[in-house]
């Protein structure tokens, strides 16, 4: 008995929905497990209607959203870099659930404040954020750019929206990888105000 071969169905070149954007969105797959000792490099894009992010009012809105997110105990944004069309974050979280909840809270707060600053309504972050777990020192060094903190103002270079004052202690990195990469050596965590 001969088997009949079908030529339809299955994976093939050019199949599926055509790409609607120049950059593909993050696939809806289960995110990998996250250990508390590993920091995460997160990139989240912003719609063109909410750009550019380096204006003074949008920058202040992002800083206020950063301050709101630092109230959590299981999620810390250690560094936030503002680019023209995206935000890059170095994040510490207890597990992948804390990462998801913390990022959701930050994005909601940032979207509300950005919409208020720009006098608009609607979506700000069009798709899922991209997250890369940093498990080695070389991965952390690649994610941490030393030129950000010394970039001159009013240029096309990215700006770092770091926490200052009483929030500086809340954003202090707890993982060994980030503490050695950001500060060059292990330093004690500063005390919060009022303690």
C-alpha positions in Angstrom: 0.0 0.0 0.0 1.4 3.4 -1.0 1.3 6.4 1.4 0.0 9.6 0.0 2.0 12.8 0.5 0.2 16.0 1.3 1.6 19.3 0.1 -0.6 21.6 2.3 -0.3 22.7 5.9 2.8 22.7 8.2 5.6 25.2 8.5 6.6 26.9 5.3 8.3 30.1 4.2 6.1 33.1 4.1 3.3 31.6 6.1 1.5 33.3 9.0 0.4 36.9 9.6 2.7 39.5 7.9 4.8 41.6 10.2 3.1 44.9 11.0 6.1 46.7 12.5 9.8 47.1 11.7 10.6 45.5 15.1 8.8 42.3 16.0 7.0 42.3 19.3 8.0 40.0 22.1 6.4 36.6 21.7 3.8 35.5 24.2 5.7 32.6 25.7 6.1 31.6 29.3 8.9 33.6 30.8 11.8 31.6 32.4 12.2 31.1 36.1 14.0 33.9 37.9 16.3 33.6 40.9 16.6 36.6 43.3 20.4 36.7 42.9 20.1 37.5 39.2 19.3 41.0 38.0 17.3 41.5 34.8 17.8 43.9 31.9 14.4 45.1 30.7 13.6 47.0 27.5 10.1 48.5 27.0 9.2 50.5 23.9 6.9 53.5 23.7 4.4 54.4 21.0 5.4 57.3 18.7 2.5 59.4 20.1 4.3 59.5 23.5 7.7 60.4 22.1 10.2 61.9 22.5 10.8 60.8 26.1 13.8 63.1 26.6 11.6 66.2 26.9 11.6 67.8 30.4 8.0 67.1 31.2 8.1 63.5 30.0 11.4 62.9 31.9 9.8 64.2 35.1 6.8 62.0 34.6 9.0 58.9 34.3 10.9 59.9 37.4 7.7 60.2 39.4 6.6 56.7 38.1 10.0 55.4 39.2 9.4 56.8 42.7 6.0 55.1 42.8 7.5 51.7 41.9 10.2 51.9 44.6 7.6 51.4 47.3 7.6 47.7 46.6 9.7 45.4 48.7 10.0 42.5 46.2 10.9 44.6 43.1 13.6 47.3 42.6 14.4 49.4 39.6 18.1 49.9 40.2 18.8 52.0 37.1 16.4 53.4 34.5 17.8 54.9 31.2 15.6 57.1 29.1 16.1 56.8 25.3 14.1 58.6 22.6 11.6 55.8 22.0 12.3 53.3 24.7 13.1 52.8 28.4 15.9 50.5 29.6 15.9 49.2 33.1 18.1 47.2 35.4 15.8 45.4 37.8 16.0 43.1 40.8 13.0 40.9 41.7 12.4 38.1 44.1 11.0 35.8 41.4 9.3 36.0 38.0 5.9 36.8 39.5 7.4 39.8 41.4 9.1 40.9 38.1 5.8 40.7 36.2 3.8 42.6 38.9 6.5 45.2 39.4 6.8 45.9 35.7 3.0 46.1 35.4 2.8 48.6 38.2 5.6 50.7 36.8 4.2 50.7 33.3 0.7 51.7 34.5 2.2 54.5 36.6 4.4 55.7 33.8 1.6 55.5 31.2 -0.7 57.6 33.4 1.9 60.3 34.2 3.1 60.4 30.5 -0.5 60.8 29.3 -1.1 63.6 31.8 2.2 65.4 30.8 1.4 65.0 27.1 -2.4 65.8 27.4 -3.4 62.6 25.7 -5.2 59.3 26.4 -4.6 55.7 25.4 -1.9 53.2 25.2 1.7 54.2 25.8 3.5 50.8 25.8 2.4 48.9 22.7 3.7 45.4 23.5 5.3 43.2 26.1 8.6 44.2 27.6 11.8 42.3 26.7 13.6 40.8 29.7 17.1 39.3 29.7 18.3 37.6 32.9 21.9 38.6 33.7 23.5 35.5 35.2 27.2 36.4 34.5 29.5 39.3 35.1 30.1 39.7 31.4 26.3 39.9 30.7 26.0 42.6 33.4 29.0 44.6 32.0 27.3 44.5 28.5 24.0 45.8 29.9 25.6 48.5 32.0 26.8 51.4 29.9 29.3 53.7 31.8 28.8 56.6 29.4 25.1 57.1 30.4 25.8 58.8 33.8 28.4 61.2 32.2 26.3 62.0 29.1 25.9 65.8 28.5 22.5 67.3 28.7 20.5 68.4 25.6 22.1 65.8 23.3 20.8 62.7 21.6 22.6 60.5 24.2 20.4 58.6 26.7 19.7 60.0 30.2 19.7 58.0 33.4 16.7 58.6 35.7 18.2 57.3 38.9 16.7 57.7 42.4 18.0 60.4 44.7 17.5 61.6 48.2 15.5 59.2 50.4 14.7 56.9 47.4 18.4 56.3 46.8 18.5 53.6 49.5 15.4 51.9 48.1 17.0 51.6 44.7 20.3 50.4 46.0 21.3 47.1 44.3 21.2 44.0 46.5 22.6 41.4 44.1 26.3 40.9 44.1 26.5 41.1 40.3 25.0 44.6 40.1 26.8 46.0 43.2 30.2 45.1 41.7 29.2 46.3 38.2 27.7 49.7 39.2 29.9 50.7 42.1 33.1 48.9 41.3 33.2 47.2 44.7 30.8 45.9 47.3 29.7 48.8 49.5 27.2 48.8 52.3 23.6 49.7 51.5 22.8 53.3 52.6 20.1 53.6 55.3 16.7 54.9 54.5 15.7 58.2 55.9 14.0 58.0 59.3 15.7 54.7 60.4 
